[in-house]
Amino acid sequence: MAGFAHPVSFSPDERSVLTTIARMLAQALSRTALQETERELADGLQRSMLPASKPDIPGLTVAARYVPTGGGLQVGGDWYDVIGLPSGRTALVIGDVQGHDVHAAGIMGQLRIAVRAYASEGHHPDAVLSRASRFLAGLSALDGPDGPDGRYDPRFATCLYMEVDPVAGTLDIARAGHPDPAVRLADGTMMVRPTAGGLPLGIDPDTDYPTTRVVLEPGETLLMCTDGLIETGGHDLETGWDRIRKVFERPATLTDDPGALPSHGLDSDDLEALADSLVQAVHGPPSHHTTGPLADRREDDIALLLIRREAEVCLVGPGSAPVRRTAVTVAQAEPERIAGTRQQLRDMLHDWADPDQVESAVLMLSEMVTNVLVHTDGDALLVAEVSGRHGSRRLRLDVADSSDELPHRRRPGELASSGRGLLLLELLADNWGVDPRGDGKCIWYELYEASPNEQPDPAADGSAPRA
């Protein structure tokens, strides 16, 4: 608005200029109002596609966050969902449709409804994702030319689908091109859980999605997230998980003393605070570090789900340390998972005093699991457990299979490619053995933590030496 202290007369040219400016300002204001309306509609659409209330799952605490990418309408293809199943269990879903535009948000809404419908019919995780992939492939075929310049613009989506049994703590997981989940153990250690998976949804309508069973122990917290939480800022999966580890493990440590006991009895408020911390710790490149709204500081959508199994049933006594435990199944048809299992053990022993012992533990694990896959017809069930105080802990690792045939010592020649498994256990383990079972056998070993220049003392852990 322009004002004058005294009457002013304008020439025809001046009136023409002022009229043109007024029209341009009116158009700008109209466009701004339209953009604000579109933003509000898009924001309302995005919110309507997320759970309206916090889920109440007996024995479990859940926290969730969604942050759209910065700029534009602030809509995208990331989503999460919590679905009650006919069996009484609960399904947790997180996914990411390709793109950050309204089209991605529209596909996400349709895909979310389809996944919810298939889950509500009682299908298993693998069947839910197989049907969802077929649905998305058909949807892309019907969309026609809707991309830039009228070109065909099919979209794919990644998804992690998890069926939770809160009583047993079992998680049946199917994965379609999505990042693996991560678990914070009861002592505060974070481990990425490798799971079997298939192609992203919508690429091949006939893709199979194998299921992986993971046990969430009391006091443990599981993180499901989209790649925006991991890779924003130029990170790859490895460096992104390293950055998340610093935040994810932080709430479980009372002091900087590695021997101090962690605080693992977090309440729901602490889980909500952890979700906020994970999101706030994500930044784009240095040039994107601003103090504006949260969404304006992101280069990709972010969705995350945190689920913690209540720890009341496994509270440790005064002066005792929580047990660090993991269980993995390596199927006969998936020998490539041995590499992921080795990495899990390294992550589990990331603060072990002697690096040479860690490498010995990984070598024995690899030998034991490989022997099961080569010499039996069944799968290998691995359970690793770390107990005791920092500096004097015990690692026990069991590998069970369904074969009744017990291993026996061999005298391999210099050029033999096998037959050294028991020799390795004899040389590297502090304690080991073979336990026959009614449905197979279990081969196990133990290592006792010691500094690199100190000899381990099995008696310090209370374990008897092998007979």
KOLNUGU-744784 format. One line per field, with one value per residue (C-alpha): residue number from 1; residue in one letter; y, x, z. Coordinates in Angstrom, 1 decimal. Example, Ala and Ser with C-alpha at 12.3 -4.5 7.8 and 13.67 -1.06 7.14 Angstrom:
// KOLNUGU-744784
nr <- (1, 2)
rest <- (A, S)
v <- (-4.5, -1.1)
u <- (12.3, 13.7)
w <- (7.8, 7.1)
// end
This chain:
// KOLNUGU-744784
nr <- (1, 2, 3, 4, 5, 6, 7, 8, 9, 10, 11, 12, 13, 14, 15, 16, 17, 18, 19, 20, 21, 22, 23, 24, 25, 26, 27, 28, 29, 30, 31, 32, 33, 34, 35, 36, 37, 38, 39, 40, 41, 42, 43, 44, 45, 46, 47, 48, 49, 50, 51, 52, 53, 54, 55, 56, 57, 58, 59, 60, 61, 62, 63, 64, 65, 66, 67, 68, 69, 70, 71, 72, 73, 74, 75, 76, 77, 78, 79, 80, 81, 82, 83, 84, 85, 86, 87, 88, 89, 90, 91, 92, 93, 94, 95, 96, 97, 98, 99, 100, 101, 102, 103, 104, 105, 106, 107, 108, 109, 110, 111, 112, 113, 114, 115, 116, 117, 118, 119, 120, 121, 122, 123, 124, 125, 126, 127, 128, 129, 130, 131, 132, 133, 134, 135, 136, 137, 138, 139, 140, 141, 142, 143, 144, 145, 146, 147, 148, 149, 150, 151, 152, 153, 154, 155, 156, 157, 158, 159, 160, 161, 162, 163, 164, 165, 166, 167, 168, 169, 170, 171, 172, 173, 174, 175, 176, 177, 178, 179, 180, 181, 182, 183, 184, 185, 186, 187, 188, 189, 190, 191, 192, 193, 194, 195, 196, 197, 198, 199, 200, 201, 202, 203, 204, 205, 206, 207, 208, 209, 210, 211, 212, 213, 214, 215, 216, 217, 218, 219, 220, 221, 222, 223, 224, 225, 226, 227, 228, 229, 230, 231, 232, 233, 234, 235, 236, 237, 238, 239, 240, 241, 242, 243, 244, 245, 246, 247, 248, 249, 250, 251, 252, 253, 254, 255, 256, 257, 258, 259, 260, 261, 262, 263, 264, 265, 266, 267, 268, 269, 270, 271, 272, 273, 274, 275, 276, 277, 278, 279, 280, 281, 282, 283, 284, 285, 286, 287, 288, 289, 290, 291, 292, 293, 294, 295, 296, 297, 298, 299, 300, 301, 302, 303, 304, 305, 306, 307, 308, 309, 310, 311, 312, 313, 314, 315, 316, 317, 318, 319, 320, 321, 322, 323, 324, 325, 326, 327, 328, 329, 330, 331, 332, 333, 334, 335, 336, 337, 338, 339, 340, 341, 342, 343, 344, 345, 346, 347, 348, 349, 350, 351, 352, 353, 354, 355, 356, 357, 358, 359, 360, 361, 362, 363, 364, 365, 366, 367, 368, 369, 370, 371, 372, 373, 374, 375, 376, 377, 378, 379, 380, 381, 382, 383, 384, 385, 386, 387, 388, 389, 390, 391, 392, 393, 394, 395, 396, 397, 398, 399, 400, 401, 402, 403, 404, 405, 406, 407, 408, 409, 410, 411, 412, 413, 414, 415, 416, 417, 418, 419, 420, 421, 422, 423, 424, 425, 426, 427, 428, 429, 430, 431, 432, 433, 434, 435, 436, 437, 438, 439, 440, 441, 442, 443, 444, 445, 446, 447, 448, 449, 450, 451, 452, 453, 454, 455, 456, 457, 458, 459, 460, 461, 462, 463, 464, 465, 466, 467)
rest <- (M, A, G, F, A, H, P, V, S, F, S, P, D, E, R, S, V, L, T, T, I, A, R, M, L, A, Q, A, L, S, R, T, A, L, Q, E, T, E, R, E, L, A, D, G, L, Q, R, S, M, L, P, A, S, K, P, D, I, P, G, L, T, V, A, A, R, Y, V, P, T, G, G, G, L, Q, V, G, G, D, W, Y, D, V, I, G, L, P, S, G, R, T, A, L, V, I, G, D, V, Q, G, H, D, V, H, A, A, G, I, M, G, Q, L, R, I, A, V, R, A, Y, A, S, E, G, H, H, P, D, A, V, L, S, R, A, S, R, F, L, A, G, L, S, A, L, D, G, P, D, G, P, D, G, R, Y, D, P, R, F, A, T, C, L, Y, M, E, V, D, P, V, A, G, T, L, D, I, A, R, A, G, H, P, D, P, A, V, R, L, A, D, G, T, M, M, V, R, P, T, A, G, G, L, P, L, G, I, D, P, D, T, D, Y, P, T, T, R, V, V, L, E, P, G, E, T, L, L, M, C, T, D, G, L, I, E, T, G, G, H, D, L, E, T, G, W, D, R, I, R, K, V, F, E, R, P, A, T, L, T, D, D, P, G, A, L, P, S, H, G, L, D, S, D, D, L, E, A, L, A, D, S, L, V, Q, A, V, H, G, P, P, S, H, H, T, T, G, P, L, A, D, R, R, E, D, D, I, A, L, L, L, I, R, R, E, A, E, V, C, L, V, G, P, G, S, A, P, V, R, R, T, A, V, T, V, A, Q, A, E, P, E, R, I, A, G, T, R, Q, Q, L, R, D, M, L, H, D, W, A, D, P, D, Q, V, E, S, A, V, L, M, L, S, E, M, V, T, N, V, L, V, H, T, D, G, D, A, L, L, V, A, E, V, S, G, R, H, G, S, R, R, L, R, L, D, V, A, D, S, S, D, E, L, P, H, R, R, R, P, G, E, L, A, S, S, G, R, G, L, L, L, L, E, L, L, A, D, N, W, G, V, D, P, R, G, D, G, K, C, I, W, Y, E, L, Y, E, A, S, P, N, E, Q, P, D, P, A, A, D, G, S, A, P, R, A)
v <- (0.0, 3.5, 6.8, 10.4, 13.4, 15.7, 15.2, 13.8, 13.6, 10.9, 11.0, 8.3, 6.5, 6.5, 5.2, 2.4, 1.4, 1.4, -0.6, -3.2, -3.4, -3.8, -6.6, -8.4, -8.1, -9.5, -12.5, -13.2, -13.0, -15.3, -17.8, -17.7, -18.3, -21.2, -22.8, -22.5, -24.2, -27.0, -27.4, -27.7, -30.2, -32.2, -32.1, -33.3, -36.1, -37.2, -37.2, -39.2, -42.0, -42.5, -44.2, -41.8, -42.9, -44.5, -48.3, -50.2, -53.6, -55.5, -56.1, -53.7, -50.0, -48.3, -44.9, -43.6, -40.5, -39.2, -36.1, -35.2, -33.8, -30.1, -27.7, -28.0, -29.5, -31.5, -34.8, -38.0, -41.8, -42.9, -44.4, -46.6, -48.6, -50.7, -53.4, -55.7, -59.2, -61.9, -64.1, -61.6, -60.6, -57.2, -56.3, -53.4, -52.0, -49.4, -48.5, -46.0, -45.3, -43.9, -40.1, -37.1, -35.7, -35.9, -38.9, -40.8, -39.9, -41.1, -44.5, -44.7, -44.3, -47.0, -49.4, -48.8, -49.7, -52.8, -54.0, -53.4, -55.4, -58.4, -58.4, -58.2, -61.3, -63.2, -63.8, -64.5, -61.8, -63.4, -63.6, -60.1, -58.7, -61.0, -59.7, -56.1, -56.4, -57.8, -55.0, -52.2, -53.7, -53.8, -50.2, -49.0, -50.7, -48.9, -45.5, -44.8, -41.8, -39.5, -38.6, -35.5, -34.6, -37.4, -40.2, -43.5, -43.1, -46.4, -46.4, -49.1, -49.2, -50.8, -52.3, -54.1, -56.1, -57.6, -59.8, -59.5, -62.1, -60.0, -63.0, -65.0, -62.0, -63.5, -61.3, -62.8, -60.4, -60.2, -57.5, -56.0, -54.1, -52.2, -51.5, -54.2, -53.5, -52.7, -54.0, -52.4, -55.2, -55.0, -53.7, -50.9, -52.4, -51.9, -54.6, -54.5, -57.7, -59.1, -60.5, -62.4, -60.3, -59.9, -57.2, -53.9, -54.1, -53.5, -54.6, -58.2, -59.3, -62.9, -62.2, -64.4, -62.9, -65.3, -64.8, -64.4, -65.1, -62.9, -63.1, -59.7, -60.4, -58.5, -55.1, -54.9, -52.2, -52.6, -49.8, -49.9, -46.9, -45.7, -44.9, -41.1, -41.7, -43.6, -42.0, -38.3, -36.2, -38.4, -41.5, -45.0, -47.8, -48.5, -44.9, -44.1, -47.0, -45.8, -42.4, -43.8, -46.1, -43.1, -41.9, -45.3, -46.6, -43.3, -43.5, -46.9, -45.6, -43.9, -42.9, -43.0, -45.9, -49.0, -51.2, -49.2, -50.9, -49.6, -48.2, -50.5, -49.9, -47.1, -46.0, -44.8, -41.2, -42.2, -44.1, -41.0, -39.0, -41.5, -41.2, -37.4, -37.7, -40.1, -37.6, -34.5, -36.1, -36.3, -33.5, -33.0, -31.7, -28.9, -26.3, -27.6, -27.1, -24.5, -23.5, -23.6, -26.1, -29.7, -30.7, -27.9, -29.5, -32.9, -34.0, -37.2, -38.3, -40.0, -42.6, -44.7, -47.1, -48.1, -51.1, -52.2, -55.4, -54.7, -55.7, -56.4, -60.2, -60.1, -57.4, -58.1, -58.0, -55.4, -55.6, -58.0, -57.2, -57.9, -60.7, -59.7, -62.4, -62.9, -65.8, -66.4, -69.2, -69.8, -71.9, -74.5, -72.5, -69.3, -69.9, -66.3, -65.3, -66.7, -63.4, -61.4, -63.7, -63.1, -59.4, -59.7, -61.5, -58.7, -56.1, -58.0, -58.1, -54.5, -53.6, -56.9, -56.3, -58.5, -58.1, -61.4, -63.2, -61.6, -62.8, -66.3, -66.2, -65.2, -67.9, -70.7, -69.4, -69.5, -73.1, -74.4, -73.0, -74.0, -77.6, -77.8, -76.6, -78.9, -82.1, -82.1, -81.5, -79.1, -75.4, -74.1, -72.4, -70.1, -68.6, -66.3, -65.0, -62.6, -62.5, -61.0, -57.7, -55.7, -57.0, -60.5, -61.6, -64.9, -65.5, -68.8, -69.6, -72.6, -74.0, -76.5, -78.7, -81.6, -84.3, -87.0, -87.7, -86.5, -84.9, -86.8, -85.9, -86.2, -86.0, -83.7, -83.7, -80.6, -80.1, -81.1, -78.5, -79.7, -81.7, -78.9, -77.8, -79.6, -78.7, -75.0, -75.4, -77.2, -74.4, -71.3, -71.9, -71.8, -74.4, -76.4, -79.5, -81.4, -82.0, -84.7, -83.8, -85.7, -83.9, -83.4, -82.0, -78.8, -77.8, -75.0, -73.1, -70.5, -67.6, -65.8, -62.1, -61.0, -58.2, -58.9, -59.5, -61.5, -65.2, -65.9, -67.5, -69.7, -70.0, -66.2, -66.7, -69.7, -72.1, -75.5, -76.5, -79.1, -82.7)
u <- (0.0, 1.3, 0.2, 1.0, 0.9, -0.9, -3.0, -0.9, -2.0, -0.5, 0.2, -1.4, 2.0, 2.4, -1.2, -0.4, 2.8, 1.0, -1.9, 0.5, 2.3, -1.0, -2.1, 1.3, 1.0, -2.6, -1.4, 1.5, -0.9, -3.3, -0.5, 0.7, -2.8, -3.2, 0.1, -0.8, -4.1, -2.4, 0.2, -2.6, -4.5, -1.3, -0.4, -3.9, -3.7, -0.3, -1.5, -4.6, -2.4, -0.7, -2.1, -4.4, -3.5, -0.6, -0.9, -1.5, 0.2, 0.4, 3.9, 5.3, 6.0, 5.9, 7.0, 6.8, 7.9, 7.3, 9.1, 8.5, 11.3, 11.9, 10.4, 7.5, 4.3, 6.2, 4.6, 6.3, 6.1, 7.3, 4.8, 4.4, 1.5, 0.4, -2.2, -4.1, -4.2, -7.0, -4.5, -4.3, -0.7, 0.3, 1.9, 4.3, 4.9, 7.3, 7.8, 9.1, 7.6, 10.0, 9.8, 8.9, 5.9, 2.1, 2.2, 4.4, 2.1, -0.9, 0.7, 1.8, -1.8, -3.1, -0.3, -0.8, -4.4, -3.6, -1.0, -3.5, -6.2, -3.9, -2.7, -6.2, -7.1, -4.6, -1.9, 1.7, 4.3, 5.7, 2.3, 1.4, 4.4, 4.0, 0.4, 1.5, 4.1, 1.6, -0.8, 1.8, 2.9, -0.7, -1.3, 1.7, 0.5, -2.9, -1.5, -0.4, 1.7, 1.8, 5.4, 7.2, 6.2, 3.6, 6.1, 5.4, 6.3, 6.1, 7.1, 8.5, 8.5, 10.6, 8.9, 9.6, 6.8, 7.0, 4.5, 5.0, 4.0, 4.3, 4.1, 6.9, 8.8, 9.1, 9.2, 8.5, 10.0, 9.7, 11.7, 11.3, 14.5, 14.2, 17.0, 17.3, 16.1, 18.4, 18.2, 19.5, 20.3, 19.5, 23.0, 22.7, 24.7, 23.2, 23.2, 21.9, 19.8, 20.4, 17.2, 16.4, 14.7, 13.5, 13.2, 11.4, 7.6, 6.3, 9.4, 8.5, 4.9, 6.0, 8.8, 9.1, 9.8, 11.4, 10.7, 13.2, 12.4, 14.0, 13.6, 13.2, 14.4, 12.8, 14.4, 15.5, 14.5, 14.0, 14.3, 12.6, 13.3, 13.4, 16.6, 16.2, 17.2, 20.3, 21.6, 20.8, 23.9, 25.8, 26.1, 26.0, 24.5, 27.7, 28.5, 24.8, 24.3, 27.5, 26.0, 22.7, 24.6, 25.9, 22.4, 20.7, 23.2, 23.4, 20.3, 21.5, 24.7, 24.8, 28.5, 31.5, 32.9, 32.7, 32.3, 29.3, 25.9, 23.4, 20.0, 17.7, 14.4, 13.2, 9.6, 7.4, 8.5, 12.2, 11.3, 9.5, 12.6, 14.8, 12.6, 13.0, 16.8, 17.2, 15.3, 17.0, 20.4, 19.8, 21.2, 21.7, 25.0, 26.8, 25.1, 21.7, 22.3, 19.7, 17.7, 14.4, 11.5, 12.5, 11.2, 13.2, 16.5, 15.8, 16.8, 14.7, 11.5, 12.1, 9.8, 10.8, 9.2, 10.7, 9.4, 10.6, 9.7, 9.0, 11.8, 9.9, 10.3, 14.0, 15.2, 18.8, 19.7, 21.9, 25.5, 24.8, 25.2, 22.6, 23.2, 23.9, 22.3, 21.5, 19.9, 20.2, 19.0, 21.1, 19.1, 20.5, 19.4, 21.0, 24.7, 25.4, 24.0, 27.1, 28.9, 26.1, 26.3, 30.0, 29.4, 26.7, 29.2, 31.7, 29.1, 28.2, 31.9, 32.6, 33.9, 35.7, 39.1, 41.2, 40.7, 42.5, 39.9, 37.2, 38.8, 39.1, 35.4, 34.4, 36.6, 35.2, 31.6, 32.2, 33.7, 30.8, 28.0, 29.7, 30.0, 26.3, 25.4, 27.9, 27.5, 23.8, 20.5, 19.1, 19.5, 22.0, 20.6, 23.1, 22.8, 25.5, 25.5, 27.9, 27.6, 29.6, 31.2, 33.2, 36.8, 35.9, 33.1, 32.3, 31.2, 29.3, 28.3, 26.0, 25.4, 22.6, 21.4, 18.9, 21.5, 22.2, 25.7, 28.4, 31.6, 34.8, 38.4, 40.2, 43.8, 43.7, 46.6, 48.5, 46.4, 43.0, 40.2, 38.3, 38.6, 40.1, 37.0, 37.6, 41.3, 40.4, 38.1, 40.8, 43.4, 41.3, 38.5, 38.9, 36.2, 34.2, 32.1, 29.4, 26.0, 23.7, 20.0, 16.9, 16.3, 20.0, 23.1, 24.7, 28.3, 29.5, 32.5, 33.4, 35.9, 36.8, 37.6, 41.2, 43.4, 45.7, 48.7, 46.7, 45.9, 42.2, 41.1, 38.0, 37.6, 36.9, 33.7, 32.6, 32.7, 34.3, 37.0, 36.2, 36.7)
w <- (0.0, -0.9, 0.8, 0.3, 2.7, 0.1, -3.0, -5.9, -9.6, -11.8, -15.4, -17.7, -17.8, -14.0, -13.6, -16.1, -14.2, -10.8, -12.2, -13.6, -10.2, -8.4, -10.7, -10.3, -6.5, -6.6, -8.6, -6.2, -3.2, -5.0, -5.8, -2.2, -0.8, -3.3, -2.3, 1.4, 0.7, -1.2, 1.6, 4.2, 2.0, 1.4, 5.1, 6.0, 3.5, 4.8, 8.4, 7.5, 6.1, 9.4, 12.5, 14.3, 17.9, 19.7, 19.6, 22.8, 22.6, 25.9, 27.0, 24.3, 24.1, 20.6, 19.5, 15.9, 13.9, 10.4, 9.0, 5.3, 3.1, 3.1, 0.5, -1.8, -0.4, 2.2, 1.1, 0.3, 0.0, 3.4, 5.8, 8.9, 10.2, 13.2, 12.4, 14.7, 13.3, 13.5, 15.4, 18.2, 17.2, 15.8, 12.5, 12.3, 8.8, 7.4, 3.8, 1.3, -2.2, -4.7, -5.0, -2.8, -4.7, -4.6, -7.0, -4.5, -1.6, -3.6, -4.4, -0.8, 0.4, -1.9, -1.1, 2.7, 2.4, 0.3, 2.9, 5.7, 3.9, 3.2, 6.8, 8.2, 6.2, 8.2, 5.6, 6.7, 6.2, 3.0, 1.5, 2.5, 0.6, -2.4, -2.8, -2.2, -4.9, -7.4, -6.4, -7.0, -10.3, -11.5, -10.2, -12.2, -15.3, -15.0, -14.3, -17.8, -18.8, -15.8, -15.5, -16.8, -20.4, -20.3, -20.0, -18.3, -14.6, -12.7, -9.1, -6.8, -3.0, -0.3, 2.8, 6.0, 7.4, 10.9, 12.7, 16.5, 19.2, 22.4, 24.7, 23.2, 21.9, 18.4, 15.3, 11.9, 9.4, 5.6, 3.8, 0.3, -0.5, 2.7, 5.3, 8.0, 11.5, 14.4, 18.0, 21.1, 23.5, 27.2, 28.0, 25.5, 22.6, 19.1, 16.5, 12.9, 12.4, 8.9, 7.5, 4.3, 1.7, -1.9, -4.5, -3.8, -4.3, -7.8, -9.8, -10.3, -9.5, -8.9, -6.4, -3.3, 0.1, 2.7, 6.3, 9.1, 12.8, 15.4, 19.1, 20.9, 24.5, 27.4, 27.8, 24.2, 21.7, 18.0, 15.4, 12.0, 9.7, 6.1, 4.3, 5.0, 8.6, 7.6, 4.4, 4.7, 4.6, 2.0, 4.2, 3.0, 5.0, 7.0, 8.0, 8.4, 10.9, 12.7, 13.2, 14.4, 16.8, 18.7, 19.4, 19.8, 22.4, 24.3, 26.6, 27.9, 29.5, 32.8, 32.7, 30.4, 32.4, 30.2, 33.3, 34.6, 34.4, 31.8, 32.6, 30.7, 32.4, 30.1, 30.3, 27.4, 27.8, 27.4, 24.2, 22.9, 23.7, 21.9, 18.8, 18.9, 19.4, 16.4, 14.1, 15.4, 14.9, 11.1, 9.0, 5.3, 3.9, 5.8, 3.6, 4.8, 8.5, 9.3, 12.4, 10.6, 10.9, 11.3, 7.8, 6.1, 7.3, 5.5, 2.0, 2.2, 4.1, 7.4, 9.0, 12.1, 14.5, 17.9, 19.7, 23.2, 25.0, 28.6, 31.0, 34.2, 33.8, 33.4, 35.9, 37.0, 40.7, 42.3, 41.2, 38.3, 34.7, 32.0, 29.5, 25.8, 23.7, 20.0, 18.1, 14.3, 12.0, 8.8, 6.4, 4.0, 1.0, 2.3, 2.9, 2.0, 5.4, 7.1, 6.3, 8.0, 11.0, 11.3, 11.3, 13.9, 16.2, 15.6, 16.5, 19.6, 20.7, 19.7, 23.2, 23.9, 25.4, 23.1, 19.3, 18.7, 20.7, 18.6, 15.4, 16.9, 17.9, 14.4, 12.8, 15.0, 14.3, 10.5, 10.7, 12.9, 10.8, 7.5, 8.8, 9.6, 6.1, 4.4, 6.4, 7.4, 5.6, 8.1, 9.1, 11.6, 14.8, 16.4, 19.9, 21.2, 24.8, 26.6, 30.4, 33.3, 34.1, 31.5, 31.5, 32.8, 30.6, 29.1, 25.5, 24.9, 21.4, 20.5, 17.0, 16.9, 14.1, 13.5, 12.7, 15.3, 13.8, 16.1, 14.7, 15.0, 14.9, 11.6, 10.5, 7.5, 5.1, 4.2, 1.0, 2.6, 2.3, 5.3, 8.6, 10.8, 12.7, 15.9, 15.8, 15.6, 18.6, 20.5, 19.7, 20.0, 22.5, 26.3, 26.6, 24.1, 23.7, 21.8, 23.5, 21.9, 22.0, 21.3, 18.0, 17.0, 18.6, 19.7, 19.3, 21.6, 22.7, 25.3, 25.4, 28.6, 28.2, 29.0, 28.0, 25.1, 27.4, 30.0, 30.1, 30.5, 33.8, 33.3, 37.1, 37.3, 35.4, 37.5, 34.5, 34.9, 32.4, 29.8, 31.0)
// end
